[in-house]
Amino acid sequence: MQQPIFRLRNISKTFPGVRALSHIDFDLYPGEIHCICGENGAGKSTLIKIISGAYQPDAGGTIEFEGKACSLTPHSAMELGIQTIYQEHTVFPHLTVTENIFAGLEMARGGVINRREMRAKTEEVLAYLHCDFGPDDNVGQLPSGQKKMVEIAKALVFQRKVVILDEPTASFSVSEIDMLLDVVKKVASTGLAVVYISHHLDEVFRIADRVTVLRDGEKIITCPIGEIDEPQLIRYMVGRDASAFYSREYFEPGEVVLEARNLTGNGVKDVSFTVRRREIVGFAGMVGSGRSELMTLLMGGAHRESGELLIFGKPAHIKSPADAIRHKMCYITEDRQHTGLFLKHSIARNTIVANLVNTKEKVISPRVDIRVADDYIKKLGIKARDARMPVMNLSGGNQQKVVLAKWFHTDGEIFIFDEPTRGIDVGANQEIYQVMMDLLRQNKAVIMVSSDMPEVISMSDRVFVMKDGRVQGEIHRADISEENILQYSIGGSKV
């Protein structure tokens, strides 16, 4: 029998407070296309970073390449013949196709770079892949699909044995997707082993020989693609213990406070939705679906190309975050450390900064700022010495509470929570959910973007599911389920 070229046994990976992978077995055969599926946070990225050598697994597991035990680093993985092609392009836009393929691995004779031979090899592999661009073309001028082809061409030039493709079609057109899938099948037919990660299940069923499903860091199943259908695959991806879900109080929704009509810009295309007082409107979708880009557009952080935004029934011309704050909008961003807080500054300074847009005073009073922040420390239960404490010295959950204090101080009416519980512990999660419920009791409105499926299902009154920058579907409370959200996420309709 053919032996696997690559094998993982009992692989686990733990980060502080998080078990990302638990006792994973995985193997890959020459000439095979092995697809890995799973929801956001299932462990797919962690697994491929272990295969590529970017992460080291916990003790107790083993890695074999061509039947020999090994320990992988990015350098040793490349030497063995493992190449990873990530979702983001890893090309040099100002160099030619030939220069990109041989960057850092130039062919030379007598200490002189042999440009003619490198160009000839590039031309040969481009012809094999039926690429309609040449070795001398500038990579920066190529469309997204052709940039990915350059990375695949590099794997063929250097005769890699394993190629990992991580969400390669995330920003592709339909024709580019077709082209890439044809190329993947072609290179696999030469004996090259392919690991293909995708949340587009139609792609999986078009090219996979086998599929492995990960869920919450565990392997659920590995099987030949012919032995599973799409509904079964989705059930394996979303099955979850009921203890993962939360319970909340529901309120009668009030007046419409925000209405988007055919918003376009920042990668968002023709998006329409409404938000009412006393409701949580969830936005779901896979990574790269356009959820955060939409929130940035709403807050004036990106240019609106077309469409209309109404706040409290009146057209809102929001061209900057300051305009959004004046319209009573608040944005708790997904990356609190880089876009939500000034880490080196005090709790007091962080608390009052957003409301400076609404103040007419020209002189800042540190004493008043400290008093304001101390009040929020008490209200929100922020564990800190006092309001003078630098935010960088707080835990993740307490940092998130400072972000909330900043926006509460603006007296806002519409609160956008983008990945509200990312990177905080379970106890802090519950406190954040309680904050959302308190906002609803105060007649406020909440928009929540989340990749945590139980969070979306448990907390949302309605869910809008996005894909490729568009709203794929709206799901009302009675129909909100993992299956329906995932069906819309991959381009289908609810079950």
C-alpha positions in Angstrom: 0.0 0.0 0.0 1.1 3.6 -0.6 2.6 5.2 2.5 1.6 8.7 3.6 4.1 11.4 2.9 3.1 13.2 6.0 1.6 12.0 9.3 0.6 13.7 12.6 -0.1 11.6 15.6 -1.7 12.8 18.9 -0.9 16.5 18.2 -2.1 19.1 20.7 -1.5 22.8 20.9 -2.2 25.0 23.9 -2.0 28.7 24.2 -2.5 30.6 27.5 -6.0 29.7 28.7 -7.0 28.1 25.3 -6.7 24.5 24.0 -6.5 25.2 20.2 -5.9 21.5 19.2 -6.6 18.3 21.1 -5.0 15.0 20.2 -5.2 15.4 16.4 -4.3 12.5 14.0 -3.8 13.5 10.4 -2.2 12.0 7.3 -1.6 13.0 3.7 -0.7 10.9 0.7 1.2 11.8 -2.5 -1.1 13.0 -5.2 -4.0 13.5 -2.7 -6.1 16.7 -2.2 -7.0 16.6 1.4 -9.5 19.3 2.4 -9.8 20.6 6.0 -13.2 22.0 7.0 -14.5 23.7 10.1 -16.1 26.8 11.5 -14.1 29.9 12.5 -12.0 28.9 15.5 -12.2 25.2 14.8 -8.4 24.9 14.8 -7.7 24.8 11.0 -5.1 27.7 11.0 -3.3 26.3 14.1 -3.1 22.9 12.4 -1.5 24.2 9.2 0.9 26.4 11.2 2.1 23.2 12.9 2.5 21.5 9.5 4.4 24.5 8.2 6.6 24.7 11.3 5.3 28.1 12.4 4.0 26.6 15.6 5.5 23.9 17.8 3.0 21.3 19.1 2.8 20.4 22.8 4.8 17.5 24.0 3.5 14.0 23.5 2.7 14.1 19.8 4.8 13.0 16.8 5.3 14.3 13.3 6.6 12.1 10.4 7.7 13.1 6.9 8.3 10.3 4.4 8.2 7.7 7.3 10.8 9.5 9.4 10.2 11.4 12.7 10.9 15.1 12.5 10.6 18.4 14.3 9.5 21.2 12.0 10.5 24.8 11.8 9.6 27.1 8.8 13.1 26.6 7.4 13.2 22.8 7.9 9.7 22.4 6.4 10.8 24.2 3.3 13.9 22.1 3.1 11.7 18.9 3.3 9.5 20.2 0.5 6.5 21.7 2.4 5.2 25.0 1.1 2.4 27.0 2.6 0.4 29.5 0.5 -1.6 31.7 2.8 -4.8 33.6 2.2 -2.9 36.9 2.1 -0.6 37.2 -0.9 3.1 36.7 0.0 4.6 38.3 -3.1 6.8 41.3 -3.9 4.5 43.6 -5.9 7.4 45.6 -7.4 9.3 42.6 -8.8 8.6 40.5 -11.9 7.1 37.0 -11.8 10.6 35.4 -12.3 12.1 37.5 -9.5 9.2 36.6 -7.1 9.6 32.9 -7.8 13.4 32.9 -7.2 13.5 35.5 -4.5 16.0 34.4 -1.9 16.7 31.2 -3.9 18.4 32.7 -7.0 20.2 30.4 -9.4 23.9 31.3 -9.8 27.0 30.2 -11.6 30.4 31.4 -10.4 28.8 33.8 -8.0 26.8 35.5 -10.8 23.0 35.2 -10.9 21.8 33.3 -13.9 18.8 35.3 -15.0 18.4 33.5 -18.3 18.0 30.1 -16.7 15.6 31.4 -14.0 13.5 33.0 -16.7 13.5 29.8 -18.8 12.3 27.7 -15.8 9.6 30.3 -15.0 8.4 30.3 -18.6 8.3 26.5 -18.6 6.2 26.2 -15.4 3.8 29.0 -16.5 3.2 27.2 -19.8 2.5 24.0 -17.8 -0.1 25.8 -15.7 -1.6 27.5 -18.8 -1.0 31.0 -17.3 -1.9 33.9 -19.5 0.9 36.1 -18.1 4.6 36.0 -18.6 7.8 35.7 -16.6 8.7 39.4 -17.1 5.3 40.8 -15.9 5.2 42.9 -12.8 3.4 40.9 -10.1 1.8 44.1 -8.6 -0.1 44.5 -11.8 -1.6 41.0 -11.8 -5.2 40.3 -10.5 -5.6 38.4 -7.2 -6.0 35.0 -8.9 -2.9 35.3 -10.9 -0.8 36.4 -7.9 -1.9 33.1 -6.3 -0.7 31.2 -9.4 2.7 32.8 -9.0 3.0 31.2 -5.5 1.9 27.8 -6.9 4.4 28.2 -9.7 7.1 28.6 -7.2 6.2 25.3 -5.5 6.5 23.5 -8.9 9.8 25.2 -9.9 11.4 24.0 -6.6 9.6 20.6 -6.8 7.9 20.8 -3.4 6.3 17.6 -2.2 3.5 19.2 -0.1 1.6 22.4 -0.8 -0.8 23.9 1.8 -3.5 26.3 0.5 -5.1 28.3 3.2 -8.4 29.8 2.1 -6.9 30.6 -1.3 -10.1 31.9 -3.0 -11.3 34.3 -0.3 -11.1 37.4 -2.6 -11.4 35.6 -6.0 -13.9 36.1 -8.8 -15.8 33.1 -10.1 -13.5 32.7 -13.1 -10.4 32.9 -10.9 -11.8 30.2 -8.6 -12.5 27.9 -11.5 -8.9 28.5 -12.8 -7.3 27.8 -9.4 -9.3 24.6 -8.8 -8.3 23.3 -12.2 -4.7 24.0 -11.4 -4.9 22.3 -8.0 -6.2 19.2 -9.5 -3.5 19.3 -12.2 -0.6 19.7 -9.8 -2.0 16.9 -7.6 -2.1 14.6 -10.6 1.7 14.9 -10.8 2.1 13.4 -7.3 2.2 16.6 -5.3 0.2 16.3 -2.1 -2.2 19.1 -1.4 -3.8 20.3 1.9 -6.7 22.6 1.0 -8.4 24.7 3.7 -11.7 26.3 2.7 -15.1 27.2 4.1 -16.6 27.1 0.5 -18.0 23.6 0.6 -18.8 23.7 -3.2 -15.0 23.9 -3.7 -14.4 21.0 -1.3 -16.8 18.7 -3.2 -15.2 19.7 -6.5 -11.6 18.8 -5.7 -11.3 16.8 -2.5 -10.2 13.2 -2.4 -10.6 13.1 1.4 -12.0 15.6 3.9 -11.2 16.1 7.6 -13.6 18.1 9.8 -12.3 20.0 12.9 -14.5 21.4 15.6 -13.5 23.2 18.7 -9.9 22.0 18.3 -10.9 18.3 17.9 -10.9 16.0 14.8 -14.5 14.9 14.2 -14.1 12.8 11.1 -11.8 12.0 8.2 -13.4 10.2 5.2 -13.3 10.0 1.4 -15.4 12.7 -0.1 -17.6 10.2 -1.9 -18.8 8.9 1.5 -20.3 12.2 2.7 -22.7 14.8 1.4 -23.1 18.5 2.2 -25.8 18.3 4.9 -23.7 15.6 6.7 -20.6 17.7 6.4 -22.4 20.7 7.9 -23.7 18.7 10.8 -20.2 17.5 11.6 -19.0 21.1 11.5 -21.7 22.6 13.7 -22.6 19.8 16.2 -22.2 21.2 19.7 -23.1 20.5 23.3 -26.1 22.5 24.6 -23.9 23.8 27.4 -22.1 26.0 24.9 -25.2 28.2 24.5 -26.4 31.0 26.7 -29.8 32.2 27.8 -31.0 35.8 27.8 -34.1 37.9 28.3 -35.9 39.2 25.3 -37.7 42.6 24.9 -40.3 44.0 22.5 -38.3 45.9 19.8 -38.9 49.6 19.5 -38.5 52.2 16.8 -36.0 51.8 14.0 -32.9 53.8 15.0 -30.6 52.9 12.1 -31.4 52.0 8.5 -28.9 51.1 5.8 -30.0 51.3 2.2 -27.8 49.7 -0.4 -24.6 50.7 1.2 -21.5 50.1 -1.0 -17.8 50.8 -0.2 -14.8 49.3 1.6 -15.5 45.9 0.1 -19.2 46.0 1.1 -21.7 45.7 -1.8 -25.3 46.8 -1.8 -26.1 46.1 1.9 -29.4 46.9 3.4 -30.7 46.3 7.0 -32.5 47.9 9.9 -31.8 48.1 13.7 -34.4 48.8 16.3 -34.3 49.8 20.0 -34.2 47.0 22.5 -32.9 44.4 20.0 -29.5 42.8 19.2 -28.9 42.4 15.5 -26.2 39.9 14.9 -23.9 39.8 11.9 -22.4 36.4 11.0 -20.3 35.0 8.2 -16.9 33.5 7.6 -13.6 35.4 8.0 -13.4 37.8 5.1 -17.1 38.0 4.5 -17.2 41.7 5.0 -18.7 42.1 8.5 -16.0 44.3 10.0 -15.7 46.2 6.8 -19.4 47.1 7.0 -19.0 48.3 10.6 -16.0 50.4 9.6 -18.2 51.9 6.8 -21.0 52.7 9.3 -18.6 54.5 11.6 -17.1 56.7 8.9 -13.8 54.9 8.9 -14.0 54.2 5.2 -15.5 56.0 2.2 -19.1 55.3 1.3 -19.3 55.0 -2.5 -23.1 54.8 -2.7 -26.2 54.1 -0.7 -27.9 55.8 2.2 -27.7 55.7 6.0 -30.6 56.9 8.1 -30.2 57.4 11.9 -33.4 58.1 13.9 -35.2 58.4 10.5 -33.0 61.2 9.1 -30.2 60.9 6.5 -26.8 60.8 8.2 -23.8 62.1 6.3 -21.1 60.3 8.2 -17.6 61.0 6.8 -15.5 60.3 9.9 -15.7 58.5 13.3 -16.3 61.9 14.9 -19.4 62.3 12.8 -20.6 58.9 13.9 -20.1 59.8 17.6 -22.1 62.9 17.1 -24.9 60.7 15.7 -24.9 58.7 18.9 -23.0 55.7 17.5 -20.4 53.7 19.5 -18.0 51.1 18.1 -16.4 48.5 20.4 -13.8 47.2 17.9 -12.5 43.6 17.6 -8.9 44.6 18.2 -9.1 46.6 21.4 -5.4 46.8 21.9 -4.7 48.5 18.5 -7.9 50.3 17.7 -9.8 50.5 20.9 -7.4 51.8 23.5 -4.3 53.9 24.1 -2.4 51.2 26.1 0.2 53.4 27.6 -2.3 55.9 28.9 -4.4 55.8 32.0 -7.9 54.4 32.4 -9.0 58.0 32.9 -7.5 59.3 29.7 -9.0 56.3 27.7 -12.4 56.8 29.3 -12.9 60.5 28.3 -11.2 60.5 24.9 -14.1 59.6 22.6 -16.4 62.1 24.3 -14.0 65.0 23.5 -15.9 65.2 20.1 -19.1 66.2 22.1 -17.5 68.7 24.5 -17.1 72.4 24.1 -14.6 73.0 26.8 -11.1 73.9 25.5 -9.3 73.0 28.8 -9.1 69.5 30.0 -9.3 68.8 33.8 -7.4 65.7 34.8 -9.2 65.8 38.2 -12.6 65.6 36.5 -11.4 62.9 34.2 -10.2 60.8 37.1 -13.5 61.3 38.9 -15.5 60.2 35.8 -13.3 57.1 35.3 -13.5 56.1 38.9 -17.3 56.1 38.6 -17.1 53.7 35.6 -14.5 51.5 37.5 -17.2 51.0 40.1 -20.1 50.6 37.7 -18.4 48.1 35.5 -16.4 46.3 38.2 -13.0 47.1 36.6 -10.3 45.5 38.6 -7.8 48.3 38.9 -5.9 50.2 41.5 -7.4 53.5 40.5 -8.2 55.5 37.3 -4.5 56.6 37.0 -3.5 53.0 36.2 -2.1 52.4 32.7 -4.5 50.3 30.6 -1.7 48.1 29.4 -1.5 46.7 33.0 -5.0 45.4 33.0 -6.3 41.9 32.0 -8.1 41.4 28.6 -11.5 41.4 30.2 -10.8 44.6 32.2 -9.4 46.3 29.1 -12.6 45.5 27.3 -14.5 47.1 30.2 -12.5 50.3 29.7 -13.5 50.3 26.0 -17.1 50.1 27.2 -16.6 52.9 29.7 -15.2 55.1 26.9 -18.3 54.6 24.8 -20.8 54.8 27.7 -19.4 58.3 28.5 -20.4 59.5 25.0 -24.1 58.9 25.9 -24.5 56.8 22.7 -27.7 55.1 21.5 -26.4 52.6 18.9 -23.7 50.2 20.1 -21.6 48.1 17.7 -19.9 45.2 19.3 -17.3 43.6 17.0 -16.1 40.2 18.4 -17.1 41.4 21.9 -15.7 38.4 23.8 -12.6 37.6 21.8 -9.6 36.9 24.0 -11.3 37.2 27.3 -12.2 34.4 29.8 -15.6 32.8 30.3 -16.4 34.9 33.4 -15.8 38.1 31.6 -17.9 36.8 28.7 -20.9 36.7 30.9 -20.3 40.2 32.2 -20.1 41.5 28.6 -23.4 39.8 27.8 -24.9 41.4 30.9 -23.8 44.8 29.7 -25.6 44.2 26.4 -28.8 43.3 28.2 -28.5 46.4 30.4 -28.2 48.5 27.2 -31.4 47.0 25.9 -33.2 47.8 29.2 -32.0 51.4 28.7 -33.8 51.5 25.3 -30.5 51.3 23.4 -29.8 49.3 20.2 -27.0 46.8 19.7 -25.3 45.5 16.6 -23.1 42.5 17.3 -20.5 41.0 14.9 -19.2 37.6 16.1 -17.4 34.5 14.8 -18.6 32.5 17.9 -21.6 30.6 16.6 -23.2 29.9 20.1 -22.8 33.6 20.9 -24.5 34.7 17.7 -27.4 32.2 18.2 -27.9 32.9 21.9 -27.6 36.7 21.8 -29.3 37.8 18.6 -32.9 38.8 17.9 -32.1 38.7 14.2 -29.0 37.6 12.3 -27.7 38.9 8.9 -25.3 36.5 7.3 -22.7 38.0 5.0 -20.6 36.5 2.2 -18.2 38.2 -0.2 -19.3 41.7 1.1 -23.0 41.1 0.6 -25.9 40.2 2.9 -26.7 36.6 1.9 -29.7 36.3 4.1 -31.6 37.5 7.2 -32.7 35.0 9.9 -35.3 35.8 12.5 -35.1 34.5 16.1 -37.3 31.4 15.6 -35.1 30.2 12.7 -31.7 31.0 14.0 -29.6 27.9 14.0 -26.0 26.8 13.2 -27.2 25.0 10.1 -29.1 28.0 8.7 -26.2 30.4 9.4 -23.7 28.1 7.9 -25.8 27.4 4.8 -26.0 31.2 4.1 -22.3 31.6 4.9 -21.4 29.2 2.1 -23.8 30.7 -0.4 -26.9 28.5 0.1 -30.2 29.1 1.7 -31.6 28.2 5.1 -32.7 24.6 5.7 
